[in-house]
Each structure stands twice: as C-alpha cells, then as structure tokens.
Amino acid sequence: MVTLLKKLSWIAAGLAIVQATATAQPTTRLIVPYGAGGSTDTAARVIADKLSSIWQTPVVVENKPGAAGTVASRYLTTMPPDGKTLLLVTSAHAINALLYSNLPYDTLTGFTPIAQVTTVPNVLLTGNDSGYKTLADVLSAGRKNPDLLSYGTAGAGSSVHLAGELLSSMTGVKMVPVHFKGDSESIAAVVGGHIPLSFNTVSGALAQIDAGKVRALAVTGAERVPTLKDTPTMAEAGVSGYAVNNWGGILGPAGMDKALVNKINADIRTALADPEVAEKLKASSMYPVMGTPAEFDQRIRSDIDMWRPIITKLGLGDGTK
C-alpha cells in the first residue's frame, strides 16, 4: 500500500510539472483593431486556432478597437519584437496613413510586415425596385442626369467609400457618397429605397443578396467571387482596369529578426493551406492569400500610392501625406 501511494504521488507530481510547464509556455497574442464578431475578428480567431495547433502554444485573440484601428496599431509599436504580439490589420491600415497627418507611428517603418492573409472583395448593390439591372444601366443614368446617383458607404474614408470614388473617377460619372455607420445601415437604406446604390463588403452583404432583398451589380476585385459567381467584376461590366479589394494581413513590431519573420510567415501559410481553415474563411467571403513578407509590404505601399490622389482630391481627413 505504501508503495502504491508513493507511485501515485510520483504520478501526481509529474502531472503537476507537466501542467506547470504548459502554463509557463509563452502565449502569442494576435491583436484585432476592431470589436468582436466582425469579419476581421472571425479571420483572426480561425487563424489563431490553427497556429495554436501548429506551435503547440496558445495563440489568443485580443480586441483593441478604436480610432479606425490606430489604437491597436499604436499599441503594437510599444511591444518587443519577439513575435509574441502580432496585429491583424485591414486595408484601413494603409488608408489611415493618408487620412491622419499626426499618426503616433510611421505606417511603413513602424512595423514588420509578416503576411497578407486574406482578400475581401466589395460589391456594388442596388435595390430590387431600382430599375438598374447592370452597371451599364447605372452609368448611363448617371451620365444623363449628373445629380441622380448617390451610394451608401460604411463611413467616410472607408474602403467601400473609396471604391465608389474610384469608380466615379474612372468613369467620369458623378456619384455622391452617403455615409453610414456600417454595412447593415447602408444596405437597409438601399432596401428601403432611400438611396439607389451602396458599396459594401461581400461578407457584409451576402445574406441580404441571398435573401433577394438587394441586387448585386458588380464585384470590385479582379476576379469573380465564388459566393457570387454570377456577378461580374467591374472590368467585365465595362470599367476596364478597375480592380480593388479589402485585405487582411499580419504585422509585427518593427525590428523583428528576419529568420523569425520567415518562420512565422511559413507557419501562417501552412495554416491557410489547411482546407478547414480555408473553408471557414470562404464561408465569410474572405479568401486566403499566401504570400511573402516582401509582397505584403509592397501591398501596403501600393495601396497608399493608389489611394493618395483620390483622398487628396476629396480633401478627406485632417491632412494628407
């Protein structure tokens, strides 16, 4: 009996050591610059769950919303470059560089680009009773009556606002933005016939499209969206050269070791290649992107260059760079 008790005590001690070791394993935090429940938060949790399995250490999602994502970005710049604090940003990260003249960080040098992880297309919507069956119908009506067209957005300076401004700029058709607090409000305005058009994320609009409450006229990316396979791209609908999407990508603090960056990038790509991860993202109309740190850095820079003339022309924000 004494021997059995000793064995049990050894086993208990061993389990305690294992438990203590597991508890002591360093946790990686993946910061999300928006509240819980949105598409960015969803992507973060799907990716974090897979990375936890790959790394055999916890990867926890932490929401730090505020100031169009700049609160979370500022926070990341205060963290050590050890790869234990990462940030999942959206295309707003590049846009913010143009909207705000006094950001508490440098968008291009204050971070380490690790990987773009998703592309998120936008879609142009109209009400079922609007009479617009195609994008060509919209543009023709706008040319005949320059004061006719308005479109809903998720807010001034948002990617969907700029998608509309880009369409107006490329076609010469006047379109007046009407800003709401998000996808749901602008879609409701279209359904109610208060505005004729709205630019929305596909993820935010898909349920209403599937329910037949709104009509999708064109998607903004270079390729059709699998969940809206019958909806043409802007280029297919007659606006040659138009191609713009939202995106999601992971940053670290500035000064990260290159080998560490490449290791995290490789593991993120492994996570995104997992069929279950890919399907979970696609279910929310987010599509995995597997690229290098250099490609993600270039994506941020090219977005800034693309949006600079539009934002400058519109006089958005408190100053442009």
N, C-alpha and C positions, 0 to 999 in steps of 0.2 A: 504493500500500500504506500509506503514511504517512497519507494522507487517510482511508482506511478505518479504520485504527487509532484516529485521532482521533475519528471518528464513533462507533466502538464505545465509546471511553472516555467520550464525552459521554452516550451512552445509559446506560452503567453508572452514571455519576454521577447522571443523572436518576432512575434506578430507586432508587438509594440514598437520594436525597432524598425520593422518594415513600414508600419503606419507613420512613424515619425519621419522616416526618410521621404516617404511620399508627400507628407505635409510640407517638408522642407524644400521640395522641388520648386525651383523658381517658376512663378506664374508669368505668362506673357499676357499683356493687356492689349486688346485691339479697340482703340477709341473710335467711336462713331460721333460725328459732329451734329447729329440730329436726334430727335426723340425716338423712343422705342416704337416699333410697329410699322415704320415706313420701309420702303424698298431697300434703302441703304442699310438699315438695321437688319433686315432679313438676310441680305447678302453677307453681312459681317458674321452673323450667327451661323450660317451654313458653312462658311469658310473656316471660322474659328473651331467649330466642332470637328471638322476633318483634320485641321492642323493639330488639335489636341491629340488625336489618334496617331498622327504621324510622328509627333515629337514626344509622345508619351508624357506630356506635361500639360497642365491646364492652360488653355487659352480662353480668357474671359472677355466678353464684350462689355464695354463701359460707355454709356451715353453721356456726352457733354455738349448739349445743344446750346445755341445762342449766336447772335450776330452773324447770321448767314454762314455759319461754320467756322468763323475766325476764332471763336473762343477755344475750340478744340485744337486748331492749328497752333495758336499761341502756346497752349499747354504743352504740346509735343516738343516745341523748341526748348522747353526747360528740362526735358528728360535726358538722361545719359544715353549715349549712342551704343547701347549694348544689345539692341534688338529685343528688349523686353517690353518696350512700349512702342506700339505701331498705331497708325492712323489710317482709316479708310475714308478717303476724300472722294468727292464727285467733281464733275466739271466746273462746279461753282468755285473750286479752289483756284482755277485759272482765271475765271471771270472776276473774282474778288480783287485780283491784282490790278484790274483796270477800274473797278468801281470805287476803291478806297485808297486815297492817297497817303494815308498815315497808318498803314498796317503795322502791327508790332513785330513784324518779321519780314524777311525777304522771300517771296514766293519761290524764286529759283535757286537761291543759295542757302536758305534756312532749313532745308530738308534733304533727305536722301531718298530719291525715287527707288522703289523696290520692284513694283509690278503693277501694271494695269490688270484688273481682274474681270471687269465686265464692260459691256457696251449696252446702253439703254436707249433705244430709239424713241423719238417723239412721233406724234401723229396729228394731222390736221383733221378736225371734226367739224361737222355741220349737223344741224337738226334735221330730223326726217321730213319736216314740212318746209324746209328752206327753199326747195326747188333746185338746189345745187347738187347735181349728180356726179360731177367730176371737178377736178382742179381747174380745168379749162373753163368750165362754167363760171367759176368764182372769178378768175382773172378777166374774163370777158365782161362780166358785170361790173367789175371794178374799173375797167377802162372806160366803159360807157358812162359811169357815174362815180367820179372820184371821191365823193363823200358817202358812199354806200357802205363800205366794208369796215367792220370792226372785228376784233378777235379777242377772246379771253386768254389770260395768262395766269400763271401761278405767282405772279409778282414782278415788279419792275426789276430788270436786270437778271431775271431767271433765264435758264437755258431755253425754256419754251417762248419767253418773250423775245429773246434774240433770234430764235428760229423764225419767228414771224417777221422781224425786222429784216432778216437776211432775205426772205422770200420777197418782201416789198422792194428791197434794194436791187435784187437781181432781175425783177420783172418790171420795175417802174410803176407798179400798181400800188396806190395809196391804201394802207391798211392801218387803222387806228387801234392800238392796244387798249384793252380794258383789264385792269389788274385786280385779281382776287387773291385770297389767302392760300389757295391751293387748287389741285386738280378738281376736287369734288365741287367746289363752288363755281368754277368756270364751266364745268360740264352741266351743272344744274341750270346755269344761265342760258346755255345753248338749248337744252331740253325745253326750257320754258319759253323759248323764242325771244329772249331779251337781247341776245346778240346772235349774229348769223354764223360765227365761226369760233373755234377755240383750238389752240395748240396745247397738247397735253402729252405727258409720258404715256407710252403704250401700257405700262403696268398700271397707271392710274386710271386709264380709260377703258381697259379691256372688258371689264364687267358690264359697263354700260353699252359698249358696242355689241357684245354678245347678246345682251338683253333686247337689242333692237331699238334702243332709245336715242341713239345717235348714229350717224353715218361716217365711216372713215373714208376720207378722200385721198390721202397720200401719207406715206411714212417718210421721215426725213433722212434716213440713212442711205447708204449706197446700195444696200440690198433689201429685198423684201423681208418682212418679219414672219417667221413660221406661224405664229399665232394669228396673223392677219395676211395669210398667203394670197388672198385675192385683192389686196390693197396695193396699188402701185407705189413705187418710190416717186419722189418729186421729179427726178430726172426722167423716169418713164412717163410721168404725167405731163412732160413738156418743158420742165425747167432744167435744162442741161447744165451739169456741173454742180448742182445743189446736192450736198451730202454733209449732214451734220448729226451727231448723236451725243447724248449724255454719256458719261462713262464713270466707272468707279475704279479707284486704284489705291494701293497701299504705299504709304510713306513711312520713313523712319526719321529720327532726328538727324541733323547734319553731322557729318564726320564719322559715319559708320564705316567699319572695316570692309573693304571690298569683298574679301572672301566670305564674310558673314552675310553681306548683302546677296551675293550669288547663291549661298546656301539657302537663305530664306526664299529667294526667288524660285529656286528649283523645287522647294517643298510646296510652295504655293501652286506652281504649275502641276505638280503631282496631285494636289488636292482638286484642282479644277478639272483635271483629266478623269477624275472618278465619275462614272456615269450617274451615280446617285446625286452627287453634288451638282453636276451639270443639269440634271432634270429638275432639281429643286429651284435652281436659278431660273431656268427657262420657264418654269411654271409661273413665275412672277415677271415674265417678259424681260429678263436680264440674261445676257448671253456671255458665256465665258470667253475671256481673252487671255492668251498665254504668250506673253512677250518678255523681252529682256528689260533690265533696269534702264538701259540707254534708250530703248524705244518708248518707255513710259515718260522719261524725262523729255524726249522730243515731242511727245503728245501734248504735254503741258505747255511747252514753248510754242508749238504750232497753234494751239487754241488761243493763246494770248495774242499772237500775231493776227489770227483770223478775226477775232472779236474787237481788236483795238479800233479799227476805222469805224465800225458800227457804233460802238459805245461813245467814241469821241464825237461822232456826228450827232448822236442823240443827246449828248451832254449829260449822260447818266452819272450817278454817284457824286462824290464830293470832290472829284478831280481825277484825271486820267494820267497814266504814266506813258 
